[in-house]
Amino acid sequence: MLDYEEELKKFKPSLEVEDIEEAVYQEDLSDMTDLLREVMDQTK
């Protein structure tokens, strides 16, 4: 039978997840509001 407490102690998060998280925070990503403003500006 698995000892979940022991398995949780061994758990280490993937480095890839941390790398992705940093990349997302560093990027200046457009959200829906930015896109809608751009479309509205183009129609004026």
C-alpha atoms as a printed R data frame, in Angstrom:
   type eleno elety resid chain resno       x      y       z
1  ATOM     1    CA   MET     A     1   0.000  0.000   0.000
2  ATOM     2    CA   LEU     A     2   1.225  3.511  -0.805
3  ATOM     3    CA   ASP     A     3   2.294  5.836   1.971
4  ATOM     4    CA   TYR     A     4   1.071  9.157   0.629
5  ATOM     5    CA   GLU     A     5   2.836 11.232   3.267
6  ATOM     6    CA   GLU     A     6   6.161  9.645   2.337
7  ATOM     7    CA   GLU     A     7   5.520 10.132  -1.383
8  ATOM     8    CA   LEU     A     8   4.690 13.815  -0.832
9  ATOM     9    CA   LYS     A     9   8.016 14.297   0.953
10 ATOM    10    CA   LYS     A    10   9.816 12.966  -2.148
11 ATOM    11    CA   PHE     A    11   7.881 15.198  -4.560
12 ATOM    12    CA   LYS     A    12   9.840 17.853  -6.434
13 ATOM    13    CA   PRO     A    13   8.100 20.157  -8.937
14 ATOM    14    CA   SER     A    14   9.232 20.053 -12.527
15 ATOM    15    CA   LEU     A    15  11.769 22.706 -13.468
16 ATOM    16    CA   GLU     A    16   9.880 23.263 -16.701
17 ATOM    17    CA   VAL     A    17   6.893 24.619 -14.776
18 ATOM    18    CA   GLU     A    18   9.072 27.176 -12.997
19 ATOM    19    CA   ASP     A    19  10.662 28.228 -16.288
20 ATOM    20    CA   ILE     A    20   7.279 28.686 -17.926
21 ATOM    21    CA   GLU     A    21   5.999 30.678 -14.968
22 ATOM    22    CA   GLU     A    22   8.926 33.117 -15.177
23 ATOM    23    CA   ALA     A    23   8.540 33.486 -18.940
24 ATOM    24    CA   VAL     A    24   4.826 34.259 -18.627
25 ATOM    25    CA   TYR     A    25   5.390 36.913 -15.975
26 ATOM    26    CA   GLN     A    26   8.158 38.545 -18.033
27 ATOM    27    CA   GLU     A    27   6.107 38.715 -21.239
28 ATOM    28    CA   ASP     A    28   3.861 41.673 -21.913
29 ATOM    29    CA   LEU     A    29   0.843 39.696 -23.046
30 ATOM    30    CA   SER     A    30  -2.252 41.306 -24.497
31 ATOM    31    CA   ASP     A    31  -5.485 40.522 -22.777
32 ATOM    32    CA   MET     A    32  -8.998 40.744 -24.150
33 ATOM    33    CA   THR     A    33  -9.343 44.386 -23.113
34 ATOM    34    CA   ASP     A    34  -6.215 45.349 -25.070
35 ATOM    35    CA   LEU     A    35  -7.512 43.553 -28.149
36 ATOM    36    CA   LEU     A    36 -10.934 45.191 -27.948
37 ATOM    37    CA   ARG     A    37  -9.353 48.641 -27.604
38 ATOM    38    CA   GLU     A    38  -7.205 47.988 -30.652
39 ATOM    39    CA   VAL     A    39 -10.218 46.922 -32.733
40 ATOM    40    CA   MET     A    40 -12.216 49.948 -31.576
41 ATOM    41    CA   ASP     A    41  -9.334 52.275 -32.466
42 ATOM    42    CA   GLN     A    42  -9.130 50.763 -35.940
43 ATOM    43    CA   THR     A    43 -12.836 51.290 -36.578
44 ATOM    44    CA   LYS     A    44 -12.684 55.003 -35.710
